[in-house]
């Protein structure tokens, strides 16, 4: 038995997740990609089945799911639909930030609404001029008699078109601060972003704050630790999901390629009989297995709250996202002309895989972080 072999319970859980994905995501994922929007029905179903933030306590709409099982869920969601995997990750980022860093009143007010799907949350950190350099965002907040007045823009915000609750980062008195802003607040509007390369159904938006006034009790955190712990901790949660989701995406591409190699005939024999094709398949198989093991290692360390868990999560996201793109590219190549057409999902996976190398920290930023932490 390897150190990261699944327990019987974990095998049972992953099989249940796979069946759920096959029933609810796989048949619809291409349509959501074309329409650039998830269906209301799947969001409601996720909430009903307590899968939007399964790591929350049951009383808050979750399943009390442990971190390793959450990784297995993320893998299966990524296999079926990267947009749904992204939705679940973002809901966890917002809900856990409020649960850990907000007041008791804030947690009681907003966290169960996110966990049950009553409302969707969005994590508003990135700005038009501050992506990887999010610490130096230009958005400002100032104290007023009615609370705080926010001015600035956020961009590339996943589910900004759908969300009812936004966790928004701004500079207050020269230090980072985080606020909850609800849709419909005066001075706040969202502008849809369409035509993306991948993750098209993640409903991205630009957020515009023009003298937007939020009450005093909407301030979640203020001070240096707002970025160093709240923001980076949330990104770490999302990074873990993205890593496992990339493995799931790569697994979907591998499975599609194996099936195609068995069924497609060229030069009188199945495609899989050609040596060069077998070489491609071997590289894909080995890469997927290796990336999965790196994610399992990160999950095991996270479960123990090990001091190396953050670094290992960075490594997992770096390795798995790069693997996902490489395997998806090979899958499209193996499918030939069919690989770029609308009838095979590998072209969607390839587009989504490129986004996985960018979100929650680009591969280049992670190269810097991994080396720094290791040094």
C-alpha positions as CSV (number, residue, x, y, z in Angstrom):
1,X,0.0,0.0,0.0
2,X,1.4,3.4,-0.9
3,X,1.4,6.2,1.7
4,X,-1.4,8.0,-0.2
5,X,-3.6,5.0,-1.0
6,X,-7.3,5.8,-0.3
7,X,-9.1,4.3,2.6
8,X,-12.2,2.2,1.9
9,X,-14.4,5.2,3.0
10,X,-12.5,7.6,0.7
11,X,-12.9,5.1,-2.2
12,X,-16.6,5.0,-1.5
13,X,-16.9,8.8,-1.3
14,X,-15.0,9.3,-4.5
15,X,-17.2,6.8,-6.3
16,X,-20.3,8.7,-5.1
17,X,-18.8,12.0,-6.2
18,X,-18.0,10.5,-9.6
19,X,-21.6,9.2,-10.0
20,X,-22.9,12.7,-9.1
21,X,-20.7,14.4,-11.6
22,X,-21.6,11.9,-14.4
23,X,-25.3,12.5,-13.7
24,X,-25.4,16.3,-13.2
25,X,-22.3,17.8,-14.9
26,X,-21.0,15.8,-17.7
27,X,-24.2,16.0,-19.9
28,X,-24.4,19.8,-19.5
29,X,-20.9,21.1,-19.3
30,X,-20.5,21.8,-23.0
31,X,-23.8,23.7,-23.1
32,X,-22.8,25.8,-20.1
33,X,-19.5,26.6,-21.9
34,X,-21.3,27.7,-25.0
35,X,-23.9,29.8,-23.1
36,X,-21.2,31.2,-20.8
37,X,-23.4,30.6,-17.8
38,X,-24.2,27.8,-15.3
39,X,-27.8,26.8,-15.0
40,X,-29.6,28.0,-11.9
41,X,-30.7,24.3,-11.5
42,X,-27.1,23.0,-11.0
43,X,-26.3,25.8,-8.5
44,X,-29.5,24.9,-6.5
45,X,-28.7,21.2,-6.7
46,X,-25.2,21.8,-5.3
47,X,-26.7,23.7,-2.4
48,X,-29.4,21.1,-1.9
49,X,-26.8,18.3,-1.8
50,X,-24.5,20.4,0.5
51,X,-21.7,20.5,-2.0
52,X,-21.3,24.2,-2.4
53,X,-19.1,24.5,0.7
54,X,-18.9,20.9,1.9
55,X,-16.1,21.7,4.4
56,X,-18.5,23.9,6.4
57,X,-20.2,22.5,9.6
58,X,-23.6,20.9,8.9
59,X,-25.4,23.7,10.7
60,X,-23.9,26.2,8.1
61,X,-25.0,24.1,5.1
62,X,-21.9,21.9,4.7
63,X,-21.0,18.3,5.3
64,X,-18.2,18.7,7.8
65,X,-16.0,17.2,5.0
66,X,-12.4,16.7,5.8
67,X,-9.7,18.3,3.6
68,X,-8.6,15.1,1.9
69,X,-12.1,14.1,0.9
70,X,-12.6,17.7,-0.3
71,X,-9.6,17.1,-2.6
72,X,-11.3,14.0,-4.1
73,X,-14.5,16.0,-4.6
74,X,-12.5,18.7,-6.4
75,X,-10.9,16.1,-8.7
76,X,-14.3,14.7,-9.7
77,X,-15.8,18.2,-10.2
78,X,-12.8,19.2,-12.3
79,X,-13.2,16.0,-14.4
80,X,-16.8,17.0,-15.2
81,X,-16.9,20.8,-15.4
82,X,-14.2,23.2,-14.4
83,X,-16.7,26.0,-14.0
84,X,-18.6,24.1,-11.3
85,X,-15.3,23.2,-9.6
86,X,-14.4,26.9,-9.7
87,X,-17.8,27.8,-8.2
88,X,-17.4,25.4,-5.3
89,X,-13.8,26.7,-4.6
90,X,-14.9,30.4,-4.6
91,X,-17.8,29.7,-2.3
92,X,-15.4,28.0,0.1
93,X,-13.0,30.9,-0.1
94,X,-15.6,33.5,0.8
95,X,-17.5,31.4,3.4
96,X,-14.4,30.3,5.3
97,X,-12.9,33.8,5.3
98,X,-16.1,35.1,6.9
99,X,-16.3,32.2,9.3
100,X,-12.7,32.6,10.5
101,X,-12.1,36.3,10.3
102,X,-15.5,37.9,10.5
103,X,-17.5,38.6,13.6
104,X,-20.0,36.1,15.0
105,X,-22.8,38.2,13.6
106,X,-21.2,38.3,10.2
107,X,-20.7,34.6,10.1
108,X,-24.2,33.8,11.3
109,X,-25.7,36.3,8.8
110,X,-23.9,35.3,5.6
111,X,-22.1,31.9,5.8
112,X,-25.2,29.7,5.9
113,X,-26.7,31.7,3.0
114,X,-23.6,30.8,0.9
115,X,-23.4,27.2,2.2
116,X,-27.1,26.4,1.3
117,X,-27.0,28.3,-2.0
118,X,-29.4,30.9,-1.0
119,X,-26.9,33.4,-2.3
120,X,-23.6,33.1,-4.2
121,X,-20.4,34.7,-3.0
122,X,-17.6,36.3,-4.9
123,X,-14.0,36.9,-3.9
124,X,-13.1,40.4,-5.1
125,X,-9.3,40.8,-4.9
126,X,-7.9,41.3,-8.5
127,X,-8.0,44.8,-10.1
128,X,-7.5,46.0,-13.7
129,X,-4.0,47.1,-12.7
130,X,-3.2,44.6,-10.0
131,X,-3.4,40.9,-10.7
132,X,-0.3,39.0,-9.4
133,X,0.6,42.2,-7.5
134,X,-2.8,42.2,-5.6
135,X,-1.2,43.5,-2.4
136,X,-0.8,46.8,-4.1
137,X,-4.4,47.3,-5.3
138,X,-5.6,50.8,-5.9
139,X,-9.1,50.5,-4.6
140,X,-9.7,52.7,-1.5
141,X,-12.1,52.9,1.4
142,X,-12.5,55.9,3.7
143,X,-14.5,56.3,6.9
144,X,-17.7,58.3,6.7
145,X,-20.4,59.0,9.2
146,X,-22.5,56.2,7.6
147,X,-19.7,53.6,7.7
148,X,-17.2,53.4,4.8
149,X,-17.2,54.7,1.3
150,X,-15.5,52.5,-1.4
151,X,-14.1,53.7,-4.7
152,X,-12.3,51.7,-7.4
153,X,-12.7,48.7,-9.6
154,X,-12.2,45.0,-9.4
155,X,-11.8,42.8,-12.5
156,X,-11.8,39.2,-13.5
157,X,-14.1,38.3,-10.6
158,X,-15.5,34.8,-10.9
159,X,-19.3,34.7,-10.6
160,X,-19.4,38.4,-10.3
161,X,-22.4,38.3,-12.6
162,X,-24.3,36.0,-10.3
163,X,-23.1,36.8,-6.8
164,X,-25.2,38.4,-4.1
165,X,-22.4,38.8,-1.6
166,X,-18.9,40.1,-2.5
167,X,-15.8,39.9,-0.2
168,X,-14.0,43.1,-1.3
169,X,-10.5,44.2,-0.5
170,X,-9.5,47.8,-0.4
171,X,-6.9,50.2,1.2
172,X,-8.2,51.8,4.4
173,X,-6.0,54.3,6.2
174,X,-3.0,52.9,4.3
175,X,-3.6,49.3,5.3
176,X,-5.5,46.5,3.7
177,X,-9.2,46.0,4.7
178,X,-11.9,43.5,3.7
179,X,-15.6,44.3,3.4
180,X,-18.8,42.6,2.6
181,X,-20.7,44.4,-0.1
182,X,-24.2,43.1,-1.1
183,X,-25.6,43.4,-4.6
184,X,-27.9,46.3,-4.9
185,X,-25.8,48.6,-2.7
186,X,-26.0,52.1,-4.0
187,X,-22.9,53.1,-5.9
188,X,-22.0,49.5,-6.7
189,X,-22.5,47.8,-10.1
190,X,-21.2,44.9,-12.0
191,X,-20.3,44.7,-15.7
192,X,-20.2,41.2,-17.4
193,X,-17.0,40.0,-19.0
194,X,-17.6,37.5,-21.9
195,X,-15.7,35.9,-24.7
196,X,-13.1,34.3,-22.4
197,X,-10.6,31.6,-23.6
198,X,-11.7,29.1,-21.0
199,X,-13.9,28.7,-17.8
200,X,-16.5,30.6,-19.9
201,X,-19.3,29.7,-17.6
202,X,-17.6,31.2,-14.5
203,X,-19.6,34.3,-15.2
204,X,-16.8,36.8,-14.7
205,X,-17.5,40.5,-14.1
206,X,-15.8,43.8,-13.5
207,X,-17.0,45.5,-10.3
208,X,-17.4,49.2,-10.1
209,X,-17.5,51.1,-6.8
210,X,-18.4,54.8,-7.2
211,X,-18.8,56.4,-3.7
212,X,-20.3,53.1,-2.6
213,X,-21.3,53.3,1.1
214,X,-21.3,50.2,3.3
215,X,-22.3,50.1,7.0
216,X,-19.8,49.8,9.8
217,X,-20.7,46.2,10.5
218,X,-19.7,45.2,7.0
219,X,-16.0,45.6,7.8
220,X,-14.6,42.1,8.1
221,X,-10.9,42.8,8.8
222,X,-8.5,45.7,8.8
223,X,-4.7,45.8,9.1
224,X,-1.6,44.1,7.7
225,X,-2.9,40.6,8.5
226,X,-5.9,41.2,6.3
227,X,-3.7,40.4,3.3
228,X,-1.0,38.2,4.9
229,X,-3.5,35.8,6.5
230,X,-7.1,36.4,5.2
231,X,-6.4,36.9,1.5
232,X,-3.5,34.5,1.2
233,X,-5.3,31.9,3.3
234,X,-8.3,32.1,1.0
235,X,-6.1,31.8,-2.0
236,X,-4.4,28.7,-0.5
237,X,-7.9,27.1,-0.1
238,X,-8.6,27.9,-3.8
239,X,-5.2,26.7,-4.9
240,X,-5.7,23.3,-3.4
241,X,-9.1,22.9,-5.2
242,X,-7.5,24.1,-8.5
243,X,-4.7,21.5,-8.1
244,X,-7.0,18.6,-7.7
245,X,-9.4,20.0,-10.3
246,X,-6.5,20.1,-12.8
247,X,-5.9,16.4,-12.1
248,X,-9.6,15.7,-12.8
249,X,-9.4,17.6,-16.0
250,X,-6.3,15.7,-17.1
251,X,-8.0,12.4,-16.2
252,X,-11.0,13.4,-18.3
253,X,-8.6,14.0,-21.3
254,X,-6.8,10.8,-20.7
255,X,-10.0,8.8,-20.5
256,X,-11.2,10.4,-23.7
257,X,-7.9,9.7,-25.5
258,X,-7.8,6.1,-24.4
259,X,-11.4,5.6,-25.7
260,X,-10.6,7.4,-29.0
261,X,-7.4,5.3,-29.5
262,X,-9.4,2.1,-29.1
263,X,-12.3,3.2,-31.4
264,X,-10.6,5.2,-34.2
265,X,-9.0,3.3,-37.0
266,X,-6.2,4.7,-39.2
267,X,-4.1,2.8,-41.7
268,X,-6.2,-0.3,-41.1
269,X,-5.6,-0.6,-37.3
270,X,-6.9,1.1,-34.2
271,X,-5.1,4.3,-33.4
272,X,-3.8,2.8,-30.2
273,X,-1.8,0.2,-32.2
274,X,0.5,2.9,-33.5
275,X,3.7,3.2,-31.5
276,X,3.9,7.0,-31.5
277,X,0.3,7.1,-30.1
278,X,1.2,4.7,-27.4
279,X,4.1,6.9,-26.5
280,X,1.8,9.9,-26.1
281,X,-0.6,7.8,-24.0
282,X,2.2,6.7,-21.8
283,X,3.3,10.2,-21.1
284,X,-0.3,11.2,-20.3
285,X,-0.8,8.3,-18.0
286,X,2.4,8.8,-16.1
287,X,1.8,12.6,-15.8
288,X,-1.7,12.2,-14.4
289,X,-0.6,9.6,-11.9
290,X,2.3,11.8,-10.7
291,X,0.2,14.9,-10.4
292,X,-2.4,13.0,-8.4
293,X,0.2,11.8,-6.0
294,X,1.5,15.3,-5.5
295,X,-2.0,16.4,-4.6
296,X,-2.5,13.5,-2.3
297,X,0.7,14.5,-0.4
298,X,-0.6,18.1,-0.1
299,X,-3.9,16.9,1.2
300,X,-2.2,14.6,3.8
301,X,-0.1,17.5,5.1
302,X,-3.1,19.9,5.1
303,X,-5.1,17.4,7.2
304,X,-2.3,17.4,9.8
305,X,-1.9,21.2,9.7
306,X,1.8,20.4,8.9
307,X,4.1,23.4,8.6
308,X,5.0,22.4,5.1
309,X,1.4,22.3,3.9
310,X,1.3,25.7,2.2
311,X,4.5,25.0,0.2
312,X,3.3,21.5,-0.8
313,X,0.0,23.0,-1.9
314,X,1.9,25.5,-4.1
315,X,3.8,22.6,-5.6
316,X,0.6,20.7,-6.2
317,X,-1.1,23.5,-8.0
318,X,2.1,24.3,-10.0
319,X,2.6,20.6,-11.1
320,X,-1.1,19.7,-11.6
321,X,-2.1,22.8,-13.6
322,X,0.9,22.4,-15.9
323,X,0.1,18.7,-16.2
324,X,-3.5,19.5,-17.0
325,X,-2.6,21.8,-19.9
326,X,0.0,19.5,-21.3
327,X,-2.3,16.4,-21.2
328,X,-5.2,18.4,-22.6
329,X,-3.0,19.6,-25.5
330,X,-1.9,16.0,-26.2
331,X,-5.5,14.9,-26.1
332,X,-6.5,17.4,-28.7
333,X,-3.5,16.4,-30.9
334,X,-4.4,12.7,-30.6
335,X,-8.0,13.5,-31.6
336,X,-6.8,15.3,-34.7
337,X,-9.4,17.4,-36.5
338,X,-12.1,16.0,-34.2
339,X,-10.1,17.5,-31.3
340,X,-10.8,21.1,-32.3
341,X,-14.5,20.5,-33.2
342,X,-17.5,21.0,-31.0
343,X,-18.4,17.3,-30.7
344,X,-15.5,16.3,-28.4
345,X,-15.0,17.9,-24.9
346,X,-11.1,17.8,-25.1
347,X,-11.1,21.2,-26.8
348,X,-13.1,22.7,-23.9
349,X,-10.7,21.0,-21.4
350,X,-7.7,22.5,-23.2
351,X,-9.2,26.0,-23.0
352,X,-10.0,25.5,-19.3
353,X,-6.6,24.0,-18.6
354,X,-4.8,27.2,-19.7
355,X,-6.9,29.2,-17.2
356,X,-5.9,26.8,-14.4
357,X,-2.3,27.9,-15.0
358,X,-3.3,31.5,-14.2
359,X,-5.9,31.6,-11.5
360,X,-5.0,31.5,-7.8
361,X,-1.5,32.6,-8.8
362,X,0.3,32.1,-12.2
363,X,2.8,29.4,-12.7
364,X,5.5,32.0,-12.8
365,X,4.5,33.5,-9.4
366,X,4.4,30.0,-8.0
367,X,8.0,29.4,-9.2
368,X,9.1,32.4,-7.2
369,X,7.1,31.4,-4.1
370,X,8.1,27.7,-4.1
371,X,11.8,28.6,-4.5
372,X,11.6,31.3,-1.8
373,X,9.9,28.9,0.7
374,X,12.3,26.1,0.0
375,X,15.4,28.4,0.3
